[in-house]
Amino acid sequence: MEKQQAEAETHCEEDNQDASEPEARAGWNNKIEYFLAQVGFSVGLGNVWRFPYLCHQNGGGSFLLLYVLMLLIVGIPLFFMELAAGQAIRQGSIGVWKYISPRLVGIGYSSCVVCFFVALYYNVILAWSLFYLGNSFQSPLPWTTCPEKTNETVYKCEDNSTTSYFWYRKALDVTNNINEMGSFNPYVVGCLLAAWAIVCLGMFKGIKSSVKVMYFSSIFPYVVLICFLVRGLLLEGAWEGITFMFYPKLEIWGNIQVWRQAATQVFFALGLGFGSIIAYSSYNPKSNNCHRDAYTVSFINFFTSVLATLVVFAVLGFRANKIVAECVVRNVNLLLTEAQKGSMDPSTMPVFNHSDTGSLSLEAYRNWFKVHGSHGPVNFTDCDLETEMQKGVQGTGLVFIVFTEAMSLLPGSPFWSALFFLMLLNLGLSTMFGTMEGILTPLTDRFKTLANNKTKLTVFGCLVGFLIGLLFTQRCGNYFVMMFDDYSATLPLIIVVVFENFSVSWLYGADRFLDDIEAMLGWRPSVAYKYLWKYICQLAMLALLAATTIRMFMKAPTYMVWNEDKRSELPVPYPGWALAVLALLIIFAMLPVPLGFFYTLVRDKISSDQYTIVSTKSETPMTEIAPSSQWNEDARSA
């Protein structure tokens, strides 16, 4: 019996040792490095191409207010929770959730799987940015003109926009749908290899090497955004674009889907559930004020989104103004031609200087069109600024089609194009570093063999990422990027954060967690966090999970296909096999959670059959797993 008790004590000591922080834990050289890493990870491509679209589609200024509300009551509390957990336990996501609740160790593994999925397609976007960056050092830019007329495709280039032709036919050489695989695109393959090589070199020595790159990659985008903003505000039509963007539409607050989109954007903008926040904060000293960091990083992220939105709509306003001005001139020339033929009633003609076709204002033309446009001998077109502003303002359509077209209209367009795509590359790199850290840190903390070979693990991970990423370099690769972007992370990450919040606020205990934070920081955060974590955040995340799940079942998953005849992207339902792949992505991402739970359950059952451990203390279920006194002692020693 004594021998069994001794073996049991040894077994428990080994478990506690596994959960404690590593003896030789690395750390940031200074607070600036940590800050750049957190901001660089949270501020990414979504701030440039997703936030402006959501803000525009969902009520402009009204959406901004709703976003700030969701940020305050859901985003920042959950962000603070992850920062505090990582800083206190000083482990990656696997170690943190094993420490708090061994049966939920699968949460950390799920975070790693999702990070890997995201890294696969995110680096493809960096490859596209590299491709466009390389093509920006030409004058004129290659996407401003159509090639020589040699086949039917070139004629379609003239019928559509040159930027659309270059994106779909030159950069991607995309197939008509996801069922047509097509061959590999050698240019994209080369750029993808270069992108993974840059990430590998940046991550070669862990945070010590990646942070050196972040000094540039995290700061440079702000320099570019400010340059674009100053230049954009001087363009004709810029203020119309910004006014159009921020015009409030309060009625949208009654739409439940707008609330869902605001919460989802807050969720992904901060990078919750990836494990990267936990990984970065685990290298902090325990006395670091993570509460202040949560607010600072969150509002810098919000500021960046607003700044990017101003830039995007200033430039899009200029582009739209240019297009509608050309539209008016084109229709006026058509009017004059019909008038010379005698087809037009002179009394229906608008008043303008016939020798200057550009003298008719947009407002005057639209007033004329509403009355006489549909009764003319030919089909005159409406020239609507709002319609032009709405075209292609989301995702890759915004960056690689609409924004490139707008930049081609600027004087010195190659310079602005190179600057823009260099900014995209840096935004993506800093996020990629955080995503990879969300994979490497938990694995090296959990497995000593990997910790002793972290450099080899980094190189191996990047090599595997490149090889699997070749899937996205096929001619149909763009459709798989959309699939991974829309479905591989959304549902799994929401479920991960639901479990994270539940394990801290209910299993471990919100009061107990605040006690640990107080011991760590030297002061106690507001009791409001207790109620936010236990009720508001938990209910909000469950509601978001329900809304996302219901929407997936009510609305069949679709992907966007370019329709050359209509000059726009149209949604097309996924075929059956693609739906199966989509389902497998979600299942694989979430599988570690139940597997970890049942594995621990079985292991504990076997251990309880072998050993009898008698406890005379009255403790909460988590006391023996993560004693608060251990955190307190660590905080004092720090």
C-alpha positions in Angstrom: 0.0 0.0 0.0 2.8 2.4 0.9 4.6 1.5 -2.3 1.4 2.3 -4.3 1.0 5.7 -2.5 4.6 6.6 -3.2 4.1 5.7 -6.9 0.9 7.8 -7.0 2.7 10.8 -5.4 5.5 10.4 -8.0 2.9 10.3 -10.8 1.2 13.5 -9.5 4.5 15.3 -9.1 5.4 14.4 -12.8 2.0 15.8 -13.9 2.6 19.0 -11.9 6.1 19.4 -13.3 4.7 19.0 -16.8 2.2 21.8 -16.1 4.8 24.2 -14.6 6.7 26.7 -16.6 9.9 25.6 -18.3 13.1 26.2 -16.4 14.8 28.1 -19.2 11.9 30.1 -20.5 12.9 32.7 -23.1 11.7 36.2 -22.9 11.4 39.5 -24.8 14.3 41.8 -24.6 12.0 44.8 -24.0 8.3 45.7 -23.9 8.5 47.3 -27.4 9.3 43.9 -28.9 6.4 42.2 -27.3 4.1 45.1 -28.2 5.1 45.0 -31.9 4.6 41.2 -31.9 1.0 41.4 -30.5 0.0 44.4 -32.7 1.7 42.8 -35.8 -0.3 39.5 -35.2 -3.7 41.2 -34.6 -3.4 43.8 -37.4 -3.5 41.9 -40.7 -5.0 41.8 -44.1 -8.5 41.7 -42.7 -8.1 45.2 -41.5 -7.5 46.4 -45.0 -10.0 44.4 -47.0 -12.7 43.0 -44.7 -13.4 45.7 -42.2 -14.0 48.5 -44.8 -16.4 46.1 -46.7 -18.4 45.3 -43.5 -18.5 48.9 -42.4 -19.8 49.9 -45.8 -22.4 47.1 -46.1 -23.7 47.5 -42.6 -24.6 51.1 -42.0 -21.2 52.9 -42.0 -20.9 54.9 -38.8 -23.7 52.8 -37.2 -21.6 49.7 -37.7 -18.6 51.5 -36.1 -20.6 52.1 -33.0 -21.8 48.6 -32.9 -18.2 47.3 -33.4 -16.9 49.4 -30.5 -19.7 48.0 -28.3 -18.9 44.4 -29.1 -15.2 45.2 -28.7 -15.8 46.5 -25.1 -18.1 43.8 -23.8 -16.8 40.7 -25.6 -13.5 41.4 -27.4 -11.3 43.0 -24.8 -12.4 40.8 -21.8 -11.6 37.6 -23.8 -8.4 39.1 -25.1 -7.4 40.0 -21.5 -8.3 36.5 -20.4 -5.9 34.9 -23.0 -3.1 37.4 -22.2 -3.4 36.8 -18.4 -3.5 33.0 -18.8 -0.4 32.9 -21.0 1.5 35.3 -18.9 0.6 33.5 -15.6 1.2 29.9 -16.7 4.0 30.8 -19.2 3.1 28.0 -21.6 1.7 27.8 -25.1 -2.0 27.0 -25.7 -1.6 23.3 -25.1 0.2 23.7 -21.8 -2.2 26.5 -20.6 -5.4 24.5 -21.0 -3.9 21.3 -19.8 -2.8 23.2 -16.7 -6.3 24.7 -16.1 -8.2 21.5 -17.0 -6.4 18.4 -18.3 -9.6 17.1 -19.8 -9.7 20.1 -22.1 -6.2 19.8 -23.3 -7.6 19.2 -26.8 -8.4 23.0 -26.9 -4.8 23.7 -27.4 -4.3 21.1 -30.1 -7.4 22.4 -31.9 -5.9 25.9 -31.9 -2.7 24.4 -33.5 -4.7 22.7 -36.2 -6.6 25.9 -37.0 -3.4 27.9 -37.1 -2.0 25.4 -39.5 -5.0 25.6 -41.8 -4.9 29.4 -41.7 -1.1 29.5 -42.4 -1.6 27.3 -45.5 -3.9 29.7 -47.4 -2.7 32.9 -45.8 0.8 32.4 -47.2 -0.8 32.0 -50.7 -2.2 35.5 -50.4 1.4 36.6 -49.5 2.5 34.8 -52.7 0.0 36.8 -54.7 1.2 40.0 -53.1 4.8 39.1 -54.1 3.7 38.4 -57.7 2.0 41.8 -57.9 4.9 43.5 -56.1 7.3 42.1 -58.8 5.0 43.3 -61.6 4.8 46.8 -60.1 8.2 47.7 -61.3 7.0 48.3 -64.8 5.7 51.4 -66.6 2.9 51.2 -67.6 1.7 48.7 -65.1 0.9 45.3 -66.8 -2.8 45.3 -65.6 -3.6 48.7 -67.3 -3.6 47.4 -70.9 -4.9 44.4 -72.8 -2.5 42.2 -74.7 -2.5 42.1 -78.5 -5.6 40.7 -80.1 -4.7 37.0 -80.8 -7.7 35.1 -79.4 -11.2 35.4 -78.0 -10.0 35.8 -74.4 -8.2 39.0 -75.3 -11.5 40.4 -76.8 -13.1 39.7 -73.4 -10.3 41.7 -71.8 -11.5 44.7 -73.8 -15.2 44.0 -72.9 -14.3 43.8 -69.1 -11.8 45.7 -67.0 -8.1 45.2 -67.7 -7.4 44.7 -64.0 -10.0 41.8 -63.8 -8.4 40.3 -66.9 -4.9 40.4 -65.4 -6.1 38.9 -62.1 -8.1 36.1 -63.4 -6.2 35.3 -66.6 -2.6 36.3 -65.9 -2.0 36.1 -62.2 -4.3 33.1 -61.5 -5.2 31.7 -64.9 -8.3 30.6 -63.1 -10.5 27.7 -64.2 -14.3 28.3 -64.7 -15.2 26.5 -61.4 -13.8 24.4 -58.6 -14.5 21.1 -60.5 -11.9 22.0 -63.1 -8.5 21.5 -61.4 -6.1 22.7 -64.1 -2.3 22.7 -64.0 0.0 24.4 -61.5 0.7 28.1 -62.0 4.5 28.3 -62.1 4.6 32.0 -61.2 2.5 31.4 -58.1 4.5 28.3 -57.1 7.7 30.3 -57.2 6.2 33.2 -55.2 4.7 30.7 -52.6 8.2 29.1 -52.2 9.6 32.6 -51.7 6.9 33.5 -49.1 7.5 30.3 -47.1 11.3 30.9 -47.3 10.8 34.4 -45.8 8.6 33.1 -43.0 11.2 30.3 -42.3 14.1 32.7 -42.1 12.1 35.1 -39.9 11.1 32.3 -37.5 14.5 30.5 -37.7 15.6 31.4 -34.1 12.1 31.8 -32.6 11.0 35.2 -31.3 14.6 36.4 -31.2 14.7 36.5 -35.0 11.1 37.1 -35.8 10.9 40.3 -33.7 13.8 41.8 -35.6 11.7 41.5 -38.8 8.7 42.9 -36.9 10.5 46.2 -36.2 9.9 46.8 -39.9 6.9 44.7 -40.8 4.7 46.0 -38.0 5.6 49.7 -38.4 6.0 50.1 -42.2 2.3 49.5 -43.0 1.3 52.5 -40.9 3.8 54.7 -42.8 2.2 53.5 -46.1 -1.4 54.0 -44.9 -0.6 57.5 -43.8 1.1 58.3 -47.1 -1.9 56.9 -49.0 -4.3 58.8 -46.8 -2.6 62.1 -47.4 -2.4 61.4 -51.1 -5.9 60.1 -51.3 -7.5 63.2 -49.6 -6.0 65.4 -52.3 -7.8 63.4 -55.0 -11.0 64.5 -56.6 -13.9 62.5 -55.3 -12.1 61.4 -52.1 -14.4 63.2 -49.7 -17.5 61.9 -51.5 -16.1 58.4 -50.9 -15.4 59.0 -47.2 -18.8 60.6 -46.7 -20.5 57.7 -48.5 -18.6 55.3 -46.3 -19.4 56.8 -42.9 -23.0 57.9 -43.5 -24.9 56.3 -40.6 -27.9 54.0 -41.2 -29.3 53.3 -37.7 -32.0 51.0 -39.0 -29.4 48.2 -39.4 -29.3 47.7 -35.6 -32.5 45.8 -36.0 -30.8 43.2 -38.2 -29.4 40.2 -36.3 -27.0 39.4 -39.1 -25.3 42.8 -38.6 -24.7 42.0 -34.9 -23.3 38.6 -35.9 -20.9 40.2 -38.4 -19.7 42.8 -35.9 -19.0 40.1 -33.3 -17.3 37.9 -35.9 -15.1 40.8 -37.0 -14.1 41.6 -33.4 -13.4 38.0 -32.8 -11.0 37.5 -35.8 -9.5 41.0 -35.7 -8.1 40.3 -32.2 -7.0 36.8 -33.1 -8.9 35.1 -30.3 -8.6 31.3 -30.1 -5.5 30.9 -32.3 -3.2 30.4 -29.4 -0.8 33.1 -30.7 -1.9 35.6 -28.1 -1.2 33.1 -25.3 2.2 32.1 -26.9 3.4 35.7 -27.1 2.3 36.6 -23.6 3.9 33.5 -22.2 7.3 35.1 -22.8 6.4 38.1 -20.6 7.6 38.6 -17.0 4.7 37.9 -14.6 4.7 41.5 -13.4 3.8 42.8 -16.8 0.6 44.9 -16.9 -1.4 42.6 -19.3 -4.6 44.5 -18.5 -3.3 47.7 -20.0 -1.9 45.7 -22.9 -5.4 44.3 -23.7 -6.9 47.8 -24.1 -3.9 49.2 -25.9 -3.6 46.5 -28.5 -7.4 46.3 -29.1 -7.7 50.0 -29.7 -4.6 50.1 -31.9 -6.3 47.4 -33.9 -9.5 49.4 -34.1 -7.6 52.6 -35.1 -5.8 50.7 -37.9 -9.1 49.4 -39.2 -10.6 52.9 -39.3 -7.4 54.3 -40.9 -7.4 51.6 -43.6 -11.1 52.3 -44.2 -10.4 56.0 -44.7 -7.7 55.1 -47.2 -9.7 52.6 -49.0 -12.7 54.8 -49.5 -10.8 57.9 -50.3 -9.1 56.0 -53.2 -12.3 54.2 -54.2 -14.1 57.6 -54.2 -11.5 58.9 -56.6 -11.8 55.8 -58.8 -15.6 55.9 -58.8 -15.6 59.7 -59.5 -13.4 59.0 -62.5 -15.6 56.2 -63.8 -18.9 58.1 -63.5 -17.3 61.1 -65.2 -16.3 58.9 -68.1 -19.8 57.4 -68.1 -21.4 60.8 -68.4 -19.1 61.8 -71.2 -19.8 58.5 -73.0 -23.5 59.0 -72.8 -23.3 62.7 -73.8 -21.4 61.7 -76.9 -24.1 59.2 -77.7 -26.7 61.9 -77.2 -25.0 64.2 -79.6 -24.7 61.4 -82.2 -28.4 60.6 -82.0 -29.3 64.3 -82.1 -27.3 64.7 -85.3 -29.2 61.8 -86.8 -32.5 63.4 -85.8 -33.4 60.6 -83.5 -33.6 62.8 -80.4 -36.4 65.3 -79.7 -34.5 68.6 -79.1 -36.8 69.4 -76.2 -35.6 66.3 -74.3 -32.0 67.2 -74.6 -30.2 68.3 -71.4 -28.7 71.8 -71.3 -24.9 71.8 -71.6 -22.1 73.1 -73.7 -22.1 70.9 -76.8 -18.5 71.7 -77.6 -17.4 70.4 -74.2 -18.9 67.0 -73.5 -17.5 67.1 -69.9 -19.5 70.2 -69.0 -22.6 68.3 -68.0 -22.5 67.6 -64.3 -23.3 64.2 -62.8 -26.3 65.5 -60.9 -27.7 67.2 -64.1 -27.2 64.0 -66.1 -28.8 61.8 -63.5 -31.8 64.1 -63.3 -32.2 64.0 -67.1 -31.7 60.2 -67.1 -34.5 59.6 -64.6 -37.0 61.5 -66.9 -35.8 60.7 -70.4 -33.2 58.0 -70.2 -35.5 55.0 -70.7 -37.4 56.7 -73.6 -34.4 57.4 -75.9 -33.7 55.6 -79.2 -30.8 53.8 -77.6 -30.0 52.4 -74.2 -28.5 55.1 -72.2 -26.8 54.0 -69.0 -27.2 55.4 -65.5 -24.0 56.8 -64.0 -24.3 56.1 -60.3 -21.5 56.9 -57.9 -22.9 54.6 -55.2 -23.1 51.6 -57.6 -19.4 52.1 -58.5 -18.4 52.3 -54.9 -20.1 49.0 -54.1 -18.2 47.0 -56.8 -15.6 44.6 -55.5 -15.0 46.1 -52.1 -14.4 42.8 -50.3 -11.5 40.5 -50.1 -9.2 39.8 -53.0 -11.6 41.7 -55.3 -10.8 44.9 -53.4 -7.1 44.4 -53.3 -6.2 42.8 -56.6 -8.9 44.3 -58.9 -10.5 47.5 -57.6 -7.6 49.0 -55.7 -5.1 48.2 -58.4 -7.3 49.9 -60.9 -7.6 53.0 -58.7 -3.8 53.1 -58.3 -3.2 52.9 -62.0 -5.1 56.2 -62.3 -2.6 58.0 -60.0 0.4 59.9 -61.3 3.5 57.7 -60.7 1.3 54.6 -60.4 4.2 52.1 -60.3 5.5 53.7 -57.2 2.1 53.6 -55.4 1.5 50.1 -56.5 4.9 48.8 -55.2 4.3 50.7 -52.0 0.8 49.2 -51.5 1.8 45.5 -52.2 4.9 45.9 -50.0 2.6 47.0 -47.3 0.3 44.0 -47.8 3.4 41.7 -47.7 4.4 43.2 -44.4 0.9 43.0 -42.9 0.7 39.4 -43.9 4.2 38.5 -42.6 3.7 39.8 -39.1 0.4 37.9 -38.9 2.1 34.8 -40.3 4.8 35.0 -37.6 2.1 35.0 -34.9 0.2 32.2 -36.5 3.3 30.0 -36.7 4.2 30.9 -33.2 0.7 29.7 -32.2 1.8 26.3 -33.6 5.5 26.0 -32.6 5.3 27.4 -29.0 2.6 24.9 -27.7 4.3 21.9 -29.4 7.8 22.7 -28.1 6.5 23.4 -24.6 4.6 20.1 -24.6 7.3 17.9 -26.1 10.9 18.1 -25.0 12.2 16.4 -28.1 10.6 19.1 -30.3 11.9 21.8 -27.9 15.5 20.5 -28.3 15.0 20.6 -32.1 13.0 23.8 -32.6 15.0 25.0 -35.6 14.4 21.7 -37.4 10.7 21.8 -36.4 10.4 25.3 -37.9 12.1 24.3 -41.2 10.0 21.1 -41.4 6.8 23.0 -40.6 7.5 25.5 -43.4 8.4 22.8 -45.8 5.2 20.8 -45.1 3.2 24.1 -45.4 4.7 24.8 -48.8 4.1 21.2 -50.1 0.5 21.2 -49.0 0.1 24.8 -50.1 0.8 23.7 -53.7 -2.9 22.8 -53.7 -3.7 26.5 -53.9 -1.3 27.2 -56.7 -3.3 25.2 -59.2 -5.6 27.1 -61.6 -8.5 26.3 -59.3 -6.5 27.3 -56.2 -8.4 30.6 -55.7 -11.6 28.6 -54.9 -9.8 26.6 -52.3 -8.4 29.7 -50.7 -12.0 31.0 -50.4 -13.1 27.7 -48.9 -10.4 27.7 -46.3 -10.9 31.4 -45.5 -14.6 31.0 -45.0 -14.9 27.7 -43.3 -11.7 26.1 -42.0 -11.4 28.6 -39.1 -14.7 30.3 -38.4 -16.7 27.6 -36.6 -13.8 25.8 -35.0 -12.3 29.0 -33.5 -15.7 30.0 -32.1 -16.0 26.6 -30.4 -12.4 26.9 -29.1 -13.1 30.2 -27.5 -16.4 29.0 -26.0 -14.4 26.2 -24.3 -11.6 28.5 -23.2 -14.0 30.9 -21.6 -16.0 28.1 -20.0 -12.9 26.4 -18.5 -11.6 29.6 -17.0 -14.8 31.2 -15.7 -16.7 28.1 -14.6 -14.3 25.1 -14.2 -11.4 27.0 -12.8 -13.5 29.8 -11.4 -13.7 33.5 -12.4 -13.0 34.6 -8.8 -10.0 32.3 -8.5 -8.7 33.5 -11.8 -9.0 37.1 -10.6 -7.2 36.1 -7.4 -4.3 34.8 -9.5 -4.2 38.0 -11.6 -4.2 40.1 -8.4 -1.2 38.1 -7.1 0.5 38.5 -10.5 -0.1 42.2 -11.0 -0.3 43.5 -7.5 -3.8 44.8 -7.9 -7.2 43.3 -8.6 -9.1 44.0 -11.8 -12.7 45.1 -11.6 -15.3 42.5 -10.5 -17.1 43.4 -13.8 -14.8 40.9 -15.5 -16.2 38.1 -13.5 -19.7 38.8 -14.8 -18.5 39.5 -18.3 -16.6 36.2 -18.5 -19.3 34.1 -16.8 -22.4 35.5 -18.5 -22.0 38.2 -21.2 -19.1 36.7 -23.1 -20.3 33.1 -22.7 -23.8 33.9 -23.9 -22.5 36.1 -26.7 -20.1 33.4 -28.0 -22.9 30.8 -27.7 -25.2 33.0 -29.7 -22.5 33.7 -32.3 -21.9 29.9 -32.5 -25.6 29.2 -32.9 -26.1 32.0 -35.5 -23.1 30.8 -37.5 -24.2 27.2 -37.4 -27.8 28.0 -38.4 -26.6 30.2 -41.2 -24.4 27.4 -42.6 -27.4 25.0 -42.7 -30.0 27.5 -43.9 -27.9 29.0 -46.6 -26.0 26.5 -48.8 -22.2 27.3 -48.8 -21.2 29.1 -52.0 -18.0 30.4 -53.6 -17.5 33.3 -56.0 -16.9 32.8 -59.7 -16.1 35.6 -62.1 -18.8 36.1 -64.7 -17.2 37.9 -67.7 -20.5 38.8 -69.3 -21.8 40.6 -66.2 -18.4 41.9 -65.2 -18.8 40.8 -61.6 -18.4 37.8 -59.2 -21.4 35.6 -58.7 -22.0 33.1 -56.0 -22.0 29.4 -57.1 -23.0 26.5 -54.8 -20.2 24.1 -53.8 -20.4 20.6 -55.4 -21.0 17.6 -53.2 -17.3 16.6 -52.9 -16.3 20.1 -52.0 -18.9 20.1 -49.2 -17.4 16.9 -47.9 -13.9 18.5 -47.9 -15.4 21.5 -46.1 -17.0 19.3 -43.5 -13.7 17.4 -43.0 -11.9 20.6 -42.4 -14.2 21.6 -39.6 -14.2 18.0 -38.1 -10.4 17.7 -38.2 -10.1 21.1 -36.5 -12.4 20.2 -33.7 -11.5 16.5 -33.3 -8.7 17.1 -30.7 -11.2 18.4 -28.2 -13.3 15.2 -27.7 -10.3 13.0 -28.3 -8.4 14.9 -25.5 -11.4 14.6 -23.2 -11.9 10.9 -23.6 -8.2 10.1 -23.5 -7.9 11.9 -20.2 -11.1 10.3 -18.9 -9.8 6.8 -19.7 -6.3 7.6 -18.4 -7.8 8.8 -15.1 -10.0 5.8 -14.9 -7.0 3.5 -15.3 -5.0 5.5 -12.7 -7.9 5.4 -10.2 -8.1 1.6 -10.6 -4.3 1.3 -9.9 -4.0 3.9 -7.1 -6.1 5.0 -4.2 -5.4 8.6 -3.2 -7.1 9.9 -0.1 -7.5 13.7 0.3 -8.5 15.2 3.6 -8.9 18.7 2.1 -12.1 20.2 0.8 -11.0 21.6 -2.6 -12.6 22.7 -5.8 -12.2 20.3 -8.7 -9.4 22.3 -10.2 -7.3 22.9 -7.0 -5.1 19.9 -7.3 -4.5 20.6 -11.0 -3.6 24.3 -10.9 -3.0 25.4 -7.4 -3.4 29.2 -7.0 -0.6 29.2 -4.5 1.8 28.1 -7.2 0.9 31.2 -9.3 1.3 33.4 -6.2 4.7 32.0 -5.3 5.8 32.4 -9.0 4.6 36.0 -9.0 6.6 36.8 -5.8 9.7 35.1 -7.1 9.3 37.1 -10.4 
